[in-house]
Amino acid sequence: MTDLSQIVKAYDVRGVVPDQWDETLAERFGAAFVQVTGAEAIVTGHDMRPSSPGLARAFARGAAARGADVTEIGLCSTDQLYYASGALDLPGAMFTASHNPARYNGIKMCRAGAAPVGQDTGLAEIRRLVEEWRDHGAPEPVAATGAVTQRDVLADYADHLRGLVDLTGIRPLKVVVDAGNGMGGHTVPTVFEGLPLELDALYFELDGSFPNHEANPLDPKNIVDLQDRVRETGADLGLAFDGDADRCFVVDENGDPVSPSAITALVAARELAKHPGGTIIHNCITSWSVPEVVKENGGEPVRTRVGHSFIKEEMAKSGAIFGGEHSAHYYFRDFWNADTGMLAALHVLAALGAQPGPLSELVAQYDRYAASGEINSTVDDQTARLAAIKAAYQGREGITLDELDGLTVTAADWWFNVRPSNTEPLLRLNAEARDTATVERVRDEALGIIRG
C-alpha cells in the first residue's frame, strides 16, 4: 500500500508509476479535488508521458463521479493548462512530472484562475480524503454524475500570449529551440506561427522516454546540443524548454547560457515600461541585478522565499506585474499570476528583435555580477550546519544576516544564501560577488563550514 507522504509533495503529486501510484489512485485524487474545491466543473490536461492519458482520464472519472463536469484539453504544456484554468475560470489539473525521468508522473493542481493548490491551500486535505477513501471505501455516490467533454485550446493559448507581446515589427531572427521531446514540441510551432522567426527545431517529437537527453535544461549537460547548434548555424539565440514547457532557458548567439536573473531583469524592465511604478517579485537568490534594474526603471522590488507558491501568494497580495526565479520560472499578472516560460521567451525575442545588436550585448546590462551557481552538499544535520554558518558570520563587521529562506549572509561586495532541501539531506549554496575571485573565496569559505 502506497504511503501517500512519498508522493504528495509541497506543491504537487509526484511519484513512480505504477510502483507508487496508478490510475486507481488518480481516480480518487479526482474525486477528492472536486470535494475540496467544491467545483461544479474542472479542466484537465496532460503531457506526452505514456502513463499521462490514462491517469488524466482516471482523474476525470473520479471528478465526474462527484458531480463535476470535466473539460479535457488533452496534450498541453503546464502553462497551457494554466491558460485554460484562467480563461475558462475553472479549477485545473495537469498530469506531468515536469523534468523528472520517464517512469515518473504527477499532478499539478490549481483553483479557478490558475490559483495554486499546495499543502496549505488544499493539497493536505485532498491527501487526507484520498487516504480515507482508500482505507474505508468510496463515499456515497452523488445524484448526477458530471459530463466529460473535449476541447482544444492551443490556438487560443497562442493568441493570448501573442496579444501580450508585440513581435510584428521585429527584425527577422533565427532561433534554435530544444524541446527535449517534451511539450515545447507541441506549443512552439503554434505560438511562433506567422512571426518573423526562422525556427530550427531540436527534438520536437513528443516522446516521454526522453531518447535524446533529460528534459531538464537546468543541468548544463542537457543544453549542450542546443549550444552546439546555435554556434554551428549562426543563430541569434537558443531556447530550451523543460518537459512540461513551463520553464524556458536562453543561450546567446555564442551558445553561452544567459542567467535566469538576467532574463528576470530584462522582462522586468519591459513590464515596467508598460506599467510604470509597478511591483516586481524576485526570490532571495536571484542576482542583485534584479532589484537594481527594477529600481532604475521606477519599479518596486519585493524579495520572497524560493518557490512558486510564495511568489504567487506575494503577487496576489501586492498586485505585482511580474515575478522571476533563479530556476527560470517567470510569473505574469497578465497570465493570472501563473508561470509561463513561453511568455518570457516572447519578451526576449521582442527585446532582441527591436534593436540591432546581438543578445550577449543586450543582456550584459542585466548581468552585472559573478555567481557560483547552486551547489548542493549532503549533510548529516541541516539545522546544525546552518547554525554553524550563522555562528561563523554573526557579529562580523559590515555583515548582515537574514533568515527569510534558510540563511542569507550579506556584505558590501558579496552575498550568499544556504537553504535546506525539503526532500533530501542537502544544503543548497548560492553565492554572488562583484568579481570572480571574490565569489570563489566566499563560496569556498562557506563550503568549508557546510561540509565541516
DRENDO-1510 file (C-alpha; in Angstrom, 1 decimal, always signed):
<recs>
REC; n; res; u; v; w
REC; 1; MET; +0.0; +0.0; +0.0 .
REC; 2; THR; +1.5; +3.4; -1.1 .
REC; 3; ASP; +2.4; +5.8; +1.7 .
REC; 4; LEU; +0.9; +9.0; +0.2 .
REC; 5; SER; +3.6; +11.1; +2.0 .
REC; 6; GLN; +6.0; +9.7; -0.5 .
REC; 7; ILE; +4.1; +11.2; -3.5 .
REC; 8; VAL; +2.2; +14.2; -2.1 .
REC; 9; LYS; +4.8; +16.9; -2.1 .
REC; 10; ALA; +4.7; +20.6; -1.0 .
REC; 11; TYR; +3.1; +21.8; -4.3 .
REC; 12; ASP; +2.0; +18.7; -6.3 .
REC; 13; VAL; +1.7; +15.0; -6.5 .
REC; 14; ARG; +4.7; +13.2; -8.0 .
REC; 15; GLY; +6.0; +9.6; -8.0 .
REC; 16; VAL; +6.9; +6.5; -9.9 .
REC; 17; VAL; +4.1; +4.8; -12.0 .
REC; 18; PRO; +2.8; +2.2; -11.3 .
REC; 19; ASP; +5.0; +1.5; -8.2 .
REC; 20; GLN; +3.9; +4.4; -6.1 .
REC; 21; TRP; +0.7; +5.5; -7.7 .
REC; 22; ASP; -1.6; +4.4; -10.6 .
REC; 23; GLU; -5.0; +5.1; -12.2 .
REC; 24; THR; -6.9; +3.8; -9.2 .
REC; 25; LEU; -5.3; +6.5; -7.0 .
REC; 26; ALA; -5.7; +9.1; -9.8 .
REC; 27; GLU; -9.4; +8.5; -9.8 .
REC; 28; ARG; -9.5; +9.1; -6.0 .
REC; 29; PHE; -7.5; +12.2; -6.4 .
REC; 30; GLY; -10.0; +13.5; -9.0 .
REC; 31; ALA; -12.9; +12.9; -6.6 .
REC; 32; ALA; -11.0; +14.5; -3.7 .
REC; 33; PHE; -10.1; +17.5; -5.8 .
REC; 34; VAL; -13.7; +18.2; -6.6 .
REC; 35; GLN; -14.7; +17.6; -2.9 .
REC; 36; VAL; -12.1; +20.1; -1.6 .
REC; 37; THR; -12.6; +22.8; -4.2 .
REC; 38; GLY; -16.3; +22.5; -4.3 .
REC; 39; ALA; -16.1; +22.7; -8.1 .
REC; 40; GLU; -19.1; +22.2; -10.4 .
REC; 41; ALA; -16.7; +21.9; -13.4 .
REC; 42; ILE; -12.9; +21.5; -13.9 .
REC; 43; VAL; -10.4; +21.3; -16.7 .
REC; 44; THR; -7.6; +18.7; -17.2 .
REC; 45; GLY; -4.6; +18.4; -19.4 .
REC; 46; HIS; -1.6; +16.1; -19.7 .
REC; 47; ASP; +1.9; +15.8; -21.1 .
REC; 48; MET; +3.4; +13.3; -23.5 .
REC; 49; ARG; +4.4; +10.6; -21.0 .
REC; 50; PRO; +3.0; +7.2; -21.8 .
REC; 51; SER; +1.1; +7.0; -18.5 .
REC; 52; SER; -0.3; +10.5; -18.7 .
REC; 53; PRO; -3.5; +10.0; -20.8 .
REC; 54; GLY; -4.7; +7.1; -18.6 .
REC; 55; LEU; -4.0; +8.9; -15.4 .
REC; 56; ALA; -5.8; +12.1; -16.7 .
REC; 57; ARG; -8.8; +10.1; -17.8 .
REC; 58; ALA; -9.0; +8.3; -14.4 .
REC; 59; PHE; -8.8; +11.6; -12.6 .
REC; 60; ALA; -11.7; +12.8; -14.8 .
REC; 61; ARG; -13.8; +9.8; -13.9 .
REC; 62; GLY; -13.3; +10.4; -10.3 .
REC; 63; ALA; -14.2; +14.1; -10.7 .
REC; 64; ALA; -17.3; +13.3; -12.7 .
REC; 65; ALA; -18.3; +10.7; -10.1 .
REC; 66; ARG; -18.5; +13.6; -7.6 .
REC; 67; GLY; -20.8; +15.5; -9.9 .
REC; 68; ALA; -18.3; +17.8; -11.7 .
REC; 69; ASP; -18.3; +18.4; -15.4 .
REC; 70; VAL; -14.8; +17.9; -16.9 .
REC; 71; THR; -13.3; +19.6; -19.9 .
REC; 72; GLU; -10.3; +17.7; -21.2 .
REC; 73; ILE; -7.9; +19.8; -23.2 .
REC; 74; GLY; -5.6; +16.7; -23.8 .
REC; 75; LEU; -2.0; +17.2; -24.7 .
REC; 76; CYS; -0.7; +20.5; -23.4 .
REC; 77; SER; +2.1; +22.3; -21.6 .
REC; 78; THR; +1.6; +23.2; -18.0 .
REC; 79; ASP; +1.2; +26.9; -18.8 .
REC; 80; GLN; -1.4; +26.0; -21.4 .
REC; 81; LEU; -3.4; +24.3; -18.6 .
REC; 82; TYR; -3.0; +27.4; -16.5 .
REC; 83; TYR; -4.3; +29.4; -19.5 .
REC; 84; ALA; -7.4; +27.1; -19.7 .
REC; 85; SER; -7.9; +27.5; -15.9 .
REC; 86; GLY; -7.7; +31.3; -16.2 .
REC; 87; ALA; -9.7; +31.8; -19.4 .
REC; 88; LEU; -12.4; +29.3; -18.5 .
REC; 89; ASP; -12.4; +30.3; -14.8 .
REC; 90; LEU; -12.2; +26.6; -13.7 .
REC; 91; PRO; -10.0; +24.6; -11.3 .
REC; 92; GLY; -7.5; +22.6; -13.2 .
REC; 93; ALA; -5.3; +19.5; -13.0 .
REC; 94; MET; -2.2; +19.0; -15.2 .
REC; 95; PHE; -0.6; +15.5; -15.5 .
REC; 96; THR; +3.1; +15.8; -15.7 .
REC; 97; ALA; +6.3; +15.1; -13.8 .
REC; 98; SER; +8.0; +18.1; -15.5 .
REC; 99; HIS; +11.7; +17.3; -16.0 .
REC; 100; ASN; +11.7; +14.0; -14.0 .
REC; 101; PRO; +12.7; +10.7; -15.6 .
REC; 102; ALA; +10.2; +8.8; -17.8 .
REC; 103; ARG; +9.0; +6.4; -15.1 .
REC; 104; TYR; +7.6; +9.4; -13.0 .
REC; 105; ASN; +4.3; +11.2; -13.3 .
REC; 106; GLY; +2.4; +13.7; -11.2 .
REC; 107; ILE; -0.4; +16.2; -10.9 .
REC; 108; LYS; -0.1; +19.9; -10.6 .
REC; 109; MET; -3.5; +21.3; -9.4 .
REC; 110; CYS; -4.9; +24.8; -9.3 .
REC; 111; ARG; -8.1; +26.5; -8.4 .
REC; 112; ALA; -10.1; +28.7; -10.8 .
REC; 113; GLY; -8.0; +31.4; -12.3 .
REC; 114; ALA; -4.8; +29.3; -12.0 .
REC; 115; ALA; -4.6; +30.0; -8.2 .
REC; 116; PRO; -2.1; +27.4; -6.8 .
REC; 117; VAL; -3.1; +24.4; -4.7 .
REC; 118; GLY; -0.3; +23.5; -2.2 .
REC; 119; GLN; -0.1; +21.9; +1.2 .
REC; 120; ASP; -1.7; +25.0; +2.9 .
REC; 121; THR; -4.2; +25.6; +0.1 .
REC; 122; GLY; -6.0; +22.3; -0.2 .
REC; 123; LEU; -3.4; +19.7; -1.0 .
REC; 124; ALA; -3.2; +18.3; +2.5 .
REC; 125; GLU; -7.0; +18.0; +2.7 .
REC; 126; ILE; -7.0; +16.2; -0.7 .
REC; 127; ARG; -4.4; +13.8; +0.5 .
REC; 128; ARG; -6.5; +13.1; +3.7 .
REC; 129; LEU; -9.6; +12.3; +1.7 .
REC; 130; VAL; -7.7; +10.0; -0.7 .
REC; 131; GLU; -6.3; +8.1; +2.3 .
REC; 132; GLU; -9.7; +7.9; +3.9 .
REC; 133; TRP; -11.4; +6.6; +0.8 .
REC; 134; ARG; -8.5; +4.1; +0.1 .
REC; 135; ASP; -8.8; +2.7; +3.6 .
REC; 136; HIS; -12.5; +2.8; +4.2 .
REC; 137; GLY; -14.1; +2.8; +0.7 .
REC; 138; ALA; -15.5; +5.5; -1.6 .
REC; 139; PRO; -18.1; +8.0; -0.4 .
REC; 140; GLU; -21.8; +7.7; -1.3 .
REC; 141; PRO; -22.4; +8.4; -5.0 .
REC; 142; VAL; -23.9; +11.8; -5.9 .
REC; 143; ALA; -27.3; +12.0; -7.6 .
REC; 144; ALA; -26.0; +13.1; -11.0 .
REC; 145; THR; -22.5; +12.4; -12.4 .
REC; 146; GLY; -20.8; +15.1; -14.4 .
REC; 147; ALA; -20.2; +15.1; -18.2 .
REC; 148; VAL; -16.7; +14.7; -19.7 .
REC; 149; THR; -16.1; +16.7; -22.9 .
REC; 150; GLN; -13.0; +17.5; -25.0 .
REC; 151; ARG; -11.8; +21.0; -26.1 .
REC; 152; ASP; -8.8; +22.2; -28.0 .
REC; 153; VAL; -7.4; +25.5; -26.6 .
REC; 154; LEU; -3.9; +25.5; -28.2 .
REC; 155; ALA; -4.7; +28.2; -30.7 .
REC; 156; ASP; -6.5; +30.4; -28.1 .
REC; 157; TYR; -3.5; +30.0; -25.8 .
REC; 158; ALA; -1.1; +31.1; -28.5 .
REC; 159; ASP; -3.3; +34.1; -29.4 .
REC; 160; HIS; -3.4; +35.2; -25.8 .
REC; 161; LEU; +0.4; +35.1; -25.5 .
REC; 162; ARG; +0.9; +36.9; -28.8 .
REC; 163; GLY; -1.6; +39.5; -27.7 .
REC; 164; LEU; +0.7; +40.3; -24.7 .
REC; 165; VAL; +3.9; +40.8; -26.6 .
REC; 166; ASP; +4.1; +42.6; -30.0 .
REC; 167; LEU; +6.6; +40.9; -32.2 .
REC; 168; THR; +5.2; +42.0; -35.6 .
REC; 169; GLY; +7.7; +44.8; -36.1 .
REC; 170; ILE; +10.9; +43.0; -35.0 .
REC; 171; ARG; +13.8; +42.2; -37.4 .
REC; 172; PRO; +13.9; +38.6; -38.6 .
REC; 173; LEU; +15.6; +36.3; -36.1 .
REC; 174; LYS; +17.0; +32.8; -36.4 .
REC; 175; VAL; +16.1; +30.8; -33.2 .
REC; 176; VAL; +17.1; +27.3; -32.2 .
REC; 177; VAL; +14.6; +25.7; -29.9 .
REC; 178; ASP; +15.3; +22.4; -28.0 .
REC; 179; ALA; +12.1; +21.0; -26.8 .
REC; 180; GLY; +13.8; +17.9; -25.2 .
REC; 181; ASN; +11.0; +15.7; -26.7 .
REC; 182; GLY; +8.7; +17.5; -24.3 .
REC; 183; MET; +5.6; +19.7; -24.6 .
REC; 184; GLY; +7.5; +22.6; -26.2 .
REC; 185; GLY; +7.3; +20.5; -29.4 .
REC; 186; HIS; +3.6; +20.8; -29.1 .
REC; 187; THR; +3.2; +24.5; -28.3 .
REC; 188; VAL; +6.2; +26.3; -30.0 .
REC; 189; PRO; +5.0; +25.7; -33.6 .
REC; 190; THR; +1.6; +27.2; -32.9 .
REC; 191; VAL; +2.9; +30.1; -30.8 .
REC; 192; PHE; +5.6; +31.0; -33.3 .
REC; 193; GLU; +3.4; +30.6; -36.4 .
REC; 194; GLY; +3.4; +33.8; -38.5 .
REC; 195; LEU; +6.1; +35.6; -36.5 .
REC; 196; PRO; +9.3; +36.8; -38.3 .
REC; 197; LEU; +11.3; +33.9; -36.9 .
REC; 198; GLU; +13.3; +31.2; -38.6 .
REC; 199; LEU; +12.8; +28.2; -36.3 .
REC; 200; ASP; +15.4; +25.5; -36.1 .
REC; 201; ALA; +13.6; +22.7; -34.2 .
REC; 202; LEU; +15.6; +20.2; -32.0 .
REC; 203; TYR; +13.8; +17.2; -30.5 .
REC; 204; PHE; +10.2; +18.3; -31.2 .
REC; 205; GLU; +8.9; +14.7; -31.4 .
REC; 206; LEU; +6.8; +14.1; -28.3 .
REC; 207; ASP; +8.4; +11.2; -26.6 .
REC; 208; GLY; +8.0; +10.6; -22.8 .
REC; 209; SER; +11.0; +8.2; -22.8 .
REC; 210; PHE; +13.3; +11.3; -23.5 .
REC; 211; PRO; +15.6; +9.5; -26.0 .
REC; 212; ASN; +18.0; +12.4; -26.6 .
REC; 213; HIS; +18.5; +13.9; -23.1 .
REC; 214; GLU; +16.6; +14.6; -20.0 .
REC; 215; ALA; +14.1; +17.5; -20.3 .
REC; 216; ASN; +15.9; +19.4; -17.6 .
REC; 217; PRO; +17.7; +22.4; -19.0 .
REC; 218; LEU; +18.9; +23.5; -15.5 .
REC; 219; ASP; +21.5; +20.7; -15.8 .
REC; 220; PRO; +24.3; +22.0; -18.2 .
REC; 221; LYS; +24.7; +18.7; -19.9 .
REC; 222; ASN; +21.2; +18.9; -21.3 .
REC; 223; ILE; +21.8; +22.1; -23.2 .
REC; 224; VAL; +25.0; +21.0; -25.0 .
REC; 225; ASP; +23.2; +20.1; -28.2 .
REC; 226; LEU; +21.4; +23.5; -28.2 .
REC; 227; GLN; +24.7; +25.3; -27.7 .
REC; 228; ASP; +26.4; +23.4; -30.5 .
REC; 229; ARG; +23.5; +24.0; -32.9 .
REC; 230; VAL; +23.4; +27.8; -32.2 .
REC; 231; ARG; +27.2; +28.0; -32.8 .
REC; 232; GLU; +27.1; +25.8; -35.9 .
REC; 233; THR; +24.3; +27.7; -37.6 .
REC; 234; GLY; +25.0; +31.2; -36.5 .
REC; 235; ALA; +21.6; +31.5; -34.9 .
REC; 236; ASP; +20.7; +34.7; -33.0 .
REC; 237; LEU; +19.8; +32.7; -29.8 .
REC; 238; GLY; +18.7; +29.4; -28.5 .
REC; 239; LEU; +15.7; +28.4; -26.3 .
REC; 240; ALA; +15.4; +25.2; -24.2 .
REC; 241; PHE; +12.1; +24.1; -22.5 .
REC; 242; ASP; +11.7; +21.6; -19.8 .
REC; 243; GLY; +9.4; +18.6; -20.1 .
REC; 244; ASP; +6.1; +20.3; -19.4 .
REC; 245; ALA; +7.4; +23.5; -21.1 .
REC; 246; ASP; +6.6; +25.9; -18.2 .
REC; 247; ARG; +10.3; +26.9; -17.9 .
REC; 248; CYS; +12.5; +28.4; -20.6 .
REC; 249; PHE; +16.2; +28.7; -20.6 .
REC; 250; VAL; +18.1; +31.0; -23.0 .
REC; 251; VAL; +21.5; +30.8; -24.7 .
REC; 252; ASP; +23.0; +33.8; -26.6 .
REC; 253; GLU; +24.5; +33.9; -30.1 .
REC; 254; ASN; +27.8; +32.4; -28.8 .
REC; 255; GLY; +26.0; +29.5; -27.2 .
REC; 256; ASP; +26.6; +30.9; -23.7 .
REC; 257; PRO; +23.8; +30.5; -21.1 .
REC; 258; VAL; +22.0; +33.7; -20.1 .
REC; 259; SER; +21.3; +33.6; -16.4 .
REC; 260; PRO; +17.6; +33.5; -15.4 .
REC; 261; SER; +18.3; +36.5; -13.2 .
REC; 262; ALA; +19.3; +38.5; -16.3 .
REC; 263; ILE; +16.1; +37.3; -18.1 .
REC; 264; THR; +14.1; +38.4; -15.0 .
REC; 265; ALA; +15.7; +41.8; -15.1 .
REC; 266; LEU; +15.2; +42.2; -18.8 .
REC; 267; VAL; +11.5; +41.2; -18.6 .
REC; 268; ALA; +11.0; +43.4; -15.5 .
REC; 269; ALA; +12.3; +46.4; -17.4 .
REC; 270; ARG; +9.9; +45.7; -20.3 .
REC; 271; GLU; +6.9; +45.2; -18.0 .
REC; 272; LEU; +7.7; +48.4; -16.1 .
REC; 273; ALA; +7.7; +50.3; -19.4 .
REC; 274; LYS; +4.1; +49.1; -19.8 .
REC; 275; HIS; +3.1; +49.5; -16.1 .
REC; 276; PRO; +5.2; +52.4; -14.6 .
REC; 277; GLY; +5.8; +52.1; -10.9 .
REC; 278; GLY; +4.8; +48.5; -10.7 .
REC; 279; THR; +5.9; +45.9; -8.2 .
REC; 280; ILE; +8.3; +43.2; -9.3 .
REC; 281; ILE; +8.7; +40.0; -7.2 .
REC; 282; HIS; +12.1; +38.2; -7.0 .
REC; 283; ASN; +13.2; +35.4; -4.8 .
REC; 284; CYS; +16.0; +35.7; -2.3 .
REC; 285; ILE; +18.6; +34.0; -4.5 .
REC; 286; THR; +18.2; +36.0; -7.7 .
REC; 287; SER; +21.0; +38.3; -8.6 .
REC; 288; TRP; +21.5; +41.8; -7.1 .
REC; 289; SER; +21.0; +42.9; -10.7 .
REC; 290; VAL; +17.2; +42.3; -10.4 .
REC; 291; PRO; +16.3; +44.8; -7.7 .
REC; 292; GLU; +18.8; +47.3; -9.1 .
REC; 293; VAL; +17.2; +47.2; -12.6 .
REC; 294; VAL; +13.7; +47.3; -11.1 .
REC; 295; LYS; +14.6; +50.5; -9.1 .
REC; 296; GLU; +16.4; +52.0; -12.1 .
REC; 297; ASN; +13.2; +51.6; -14.1 .
REC; 298; GLY; +11.0; +53.1; -11.5 .
REC; 299; GLY; +9.6; +49.9; -10.0 .
REC; 300; GLU; +9.3; +48.5; -6.5 .
REC; 301; PRO; +11.3; +45.2; -5.9 .
REC; 302; VAL; +9.9; +42.7; -3.4 .
REC; 303; ARG; +12.0; +39.8; -2.2 .
REC; 304; THR; +10.4; +36.5; -1.3 .
REC; 305; ARG; +11.2; +32.9; -0.4 .
REC; 306; VAL; +12.0; +30.4; -3.1 .
REC; 307; GLY; +9.1; +28.5; -4.5 .
REC; 308; HIS; +6.1; +29.2; -6.8 .
REC; 309; SER; +3.5; +29.2; -4.0 .
REC; 310; PHE; +5.4; +32.0; -2.2 .
REC; 311; ILE; +5.8; +34.0; -5.4 .
REC; 312; LYS; +2.2; +33.6; -6.5 .
REC; 313; GLU; +0.9; +34.5; -3.0 .
REC; 314; GLU; +3.0; +37.7; -2.9 .
REC; 315; MET; +2.0; +38.6; -6.4 .
REC; 316; ALA; -1.7; +38.3; -5.5 .
REC; 317; LYS; -1.1; +40.3; -2.2 .
REC; 318; SER; +0.9; +43.1; -3.8 .
REC; 319; GLY; -0.7; +43.3; -7.2 .
REC; 320; ALA; +2.8; +42.7; -8.7 .
REC; 321; ILE; +3.1; +42.9; -12.5 .
REC; 322; PHE; +5.8; +40.3; -12.8 .
REC; 323; GLY; +8.0; +37.8; -10.8 .
REC; 324; GLY; +11.1; +35.8; -11.6 .
REC; 325; GLU; +13.1; +33.0; -10.0 .
REC; 326; HIS; +16.6; +31.7; -10.5 .
REC; 327; SER; +15.2; +28.4; -11.7 .
REC; 328; ALA; +13.7; +30.1; -14.8 .
REC; 329; HIS; +10.1; +30.3; -13.6 .
REC; 330; TYR; +8.6; +33.6; -14.7 .
REC; 331; TYR; +5.2; +34.8; -13.4 .
REC; 332; PHE; +2.9; +37.4; -15.1 .
REC; 333; ARG; +0.0; +39.3; -13.7 .
REC; 334; ASP; -1.4; +39.3; -17.3 .
REC; 335; PHE; -1.3; +35.5; -17.1 .
REC; 336; TRP; -3.3; +35.1; -13.9 .
REC; 337; ASN; -0.1; +35.4; -11.8 .
REC; 338; ALA; +0.9; +32.0; -13.2 .
REC; 339; ASP; +4.3; +31.0; -14.6 .
REC; 340; THR; +4.9; +30.7; -18.3 .
REC; 341; GLY; +8.3; +30.2; -19.9 .
REC; 342; MET; +6.8; +30.8; -23.3 .
REC; 343; LEU; +5.7; +34.4; -22.5 .
REC; 344; ALA; +9.2; +35.1; -21.1 .
REC; 345; ALA; +10.7; +33.7; -24.3 .
REC; 346; LEU; +8.5; +36.1; -26.4 .
REC; 347; HIS; +9.7; +39.0; -24.3 .
REC; 348; VAL; +13.3; +38.0; -25.1 .
REC; 349; LEU; +12.6; +37.7; -28.8 .
REC; 350; ALA; +10.8; +41.1; -28.8 .
REC; 351; ALA; +13.7; +42.8; -27.0 .
REC; 352; LEU; +16.3; +41.3; -29.2 .
REC; 353; GLY; +14.4; +41.9; -32.4 .
REC; 354; ALA; +13.7; +45.6; -31.6 .
REC; 355; GLN; +17.4; +46.5; -31.7 .
REC; 356; PRO; +20.3; +45.7; -34.0 .
REC; 357; GLY; +22.9; +44.2; -31.5 .
REC; 358; PRO; +23.4; +40.6; -30.5 .
REC; 359; LEU; +21.8; +39.1; -27.4 .
REC; 360; SER; +25.1; +39.0; -25.5 .
REC; 361; GLU; +25.3; +42.8; -25.7 .
REC; 362; LEU; +21.7; +43.2; -24.8 .
REC; 363; VAL; +21.8; +41.1; -21.7 .
REC; 364; ALA; +25.2; +42.4; -20.5 .
REC; 365; GLN; +23.4; +45.4; -18.9 .
REC; 366; TYR; +21.4; +42.9; -16.8 .
REC; 367; ASP; +24.2; +40.5; -15.8 .
REC; 368; ARG; +26.4; +42.6; -13.6 .
REC; 369; TYR; +27.9; +40.1; -11.0 .
REC; 370; ALA; +29.8; +36.9; -10.7 .
REC; 371; ALA; +27.8; +33.9; -9.4 .
REC; 372; SER; +28.6; +30.5; -8.1 .
REC; 373; GLY; +25.5; +28.7; -9.4 .
REC; 374; GLU; +23.7; +26.4; -7.0 .
REC; 375; ILE; +26.0; +24.0; -5.2 .
REC; 376; ASN; +24.5; +21.1; -3.2 .
REC; 377; SER; +26.1; +19.4; -0.2 .
REC; 378; THR; +24.9; +16.3; +1.5 .
REC; 379; VAL; +24.9; +16.9; +5.3 .
REC; 380; ASP; +24.1; +14.8; +8.4 .
REC; 381; ASP; +22.2; +17.6; +10.2 .
REC; 382; GLN; +20.9; +20.5; +8.2 .
REC; 383; THR; +19.9; +22.5; +11.3 .
REC; 384; ALA; +23.3; +22.1; +12.9 .
REC; 385; ARG; +25.2; +23.1; +9.8 .
REC; 386; LEU; +23.0; +26.2; +9.3 .
REC; 387; ALA; +23.7; +27.1; +13.0 .
REC; 388; ALA; +27.4; +26.7; +12.4 .
REC; 389; ILE; +27.3; +29.1; +9.5 .
REC; 390; LYS; +25.3; +31.6; +11.5 .
REC; 391; ALA; +27.8; +31.4; +14.3 .
REC; 392; ALA; +30.7; +31.9; +12.0 .
REC; 393; TYR; +29.4; +35.1; +10.4 .
REC; 394; GLN; +27.3; +36.7; +13.2 .
REC; 395; GLY; +28.9; +39.8; +14.7 .
REC; 396; ARG; +31.4; +40.3; +11.8 .
REC; 397; GLU; +31.7; +43.9; +11.0 .
REC; 398; GLY; +29.8; +45.0; +7.9 .
REC; 399; ILE; +27.9; +41.7; +7.6 .
REC; 400; THR; +24.2; +41.3; +8.0 .
REC; 401; LEU; +22.2; +38.0; +8.3 .
REC; 402; ASP; +18.6; +37.3; +7.5 .
REC; 403; GLU; +16.5; +34.1; +7.7 .
REC; 404; LEU; +13.7; +34.7; +5.2 .
REC; 405; ASP; +14.6; +31.4; +3.5 .
REC; 406; GLY; +17.4; +29.4; +5.0 .
REC; 407; LEU; +20.2; +31.9; +5.9 .
REC; 408; THR; +21.4; +34.8; +3.8 .
REC; 409; VAL; +24.8; +36.4; +4.6 .
REC; 410; THR; +25.4; +39.8; +3.0 .
REC; 411; ALA; +28.4; +42.1; +2.9 .
REC; 412; ALA; +29.2; +45.2; +0.8 .
REC; 413; ASP; +30.6; +43.3; -2.1 .
REC; 414; TRP; +29.1; +39.8; -1.9 .
REC; 415; TRP; +26.3; +37.7; -0.5 .
REC; 416; PHE; +25.5; +34.0; -0.1 .
REC; 417; ASN; +22.4; +32.0; +0.8 .
REC; 418; VAL; +22.2; +28.5; +2.2 .
REC; 419; ARG; +18.8; +26.7; +2.1 .
REC; 420; PRO; +17.9; +23.2; +3.3 .
REC; 421; SER; +16.2; +20.9; +0.7 .
REC; 422; ASN; +12.7; +19.9; +1.7 .
REC; 423; THR; +13.1; +16.4; +0.3 .
REC; 424; GLU; +16.8; +15.4; +0.7 .
REC; 425; PRO; +19.5; +15.7; +3.3 .
REC; 426; LEU; +21.1; +18.6; +1.3 .
REC; 427; LEU; +22.1; +22.2; +1.8 .
REC; 428; ARG; +22.0; +24.4; -1.3 .
REC; 429; LEU; +24.5; +27.2; -1.6 .
REC; 430; ASN; +24.2; +30.2; -3.9 .
REC; 431; ALA; +26.8; +33.0; -3.8 .
REC; 432; GLU; +27.4; +36.2; -5.7 .
REC; 433; ALA; +30.0; +38.9; -5.7 .
REC; 434; ARG; +31.3; +41.8; -7.8 .
REC; 435; ASP; +34.1; +39.7; -9.3 .
REC; 436; THR; +35.0; +36.1; -9.9 .
REC; 437; ALA; +37.9; +36.0; -7.4 .
REC; 438; THR; +35.6; +37.2; -4.6 .
REC; 439; VAL; +32.8; +34.8; -5.3 .
REC; 440; GLU; +35.2; +31.9; -5.3 .
REC; 441; ARG; +36.7; +33.0; -2.0 .
REC; 442; VAL; +33.2; +33.4; -0.4 .
REC; 443; ARG; +32.0; +30.1; -1.9 .
REC; 444; ASP; +35.0; +28.1; -0.6 .
REC; 445; GLU; +34.7; +29.6; +2.9 .
REC; 446; ALA; +31.0; +28.8; +3.1 .
REC; 447; LEU; +31.5; +25.3; +1.7 .
REC; 448; GLY; +34.2; +24.7; +4.3 .
REC; 449; ILE; +31.7; +25.3; +7.1 .
REC; 450; ILE; +28.9; +23.5; +5.4 .
REC; 451; ARG; +31.0; +20.4; +4.8 .
REC; 452; GLY; +32.7; +20.7; +8.1 .
</recs>
